Amino acid sequence: MHDPYEDNQPGPESLGRSARLVVPSDTEDLPVVAKALVLTVRGNISVVPVANALDTPVPFIDVPAGYLIPFQVRRVMATGTTATAWTLED
């Protein structure tokens, strides 16, 4: 497969080139800071943006599938999260 974007330097504003399923945790950060998250199953999600203190997660309530969380995220809290999300990385 030809990838015309393989030589482009990814930045925070570029689309993701990889993704991983989020495993929510109240104690562990994501393996890699996500550019954003996309919900694939409707529900609630509580995220800690990369520059927030760990005690200041941002809750999103009754979010539809397909919604893009507009933060660079370092942690998805297990407490308060019922949605399924994937990271946008690279």
Summary of the structure (lengths in Angstrom):
residues: 90
radius of gyration: 13.4
end to end distance: 19.1
largest distance: 44.4
contacts: 228
relative contact order: 0.35
helix: 0%
strand: 38%
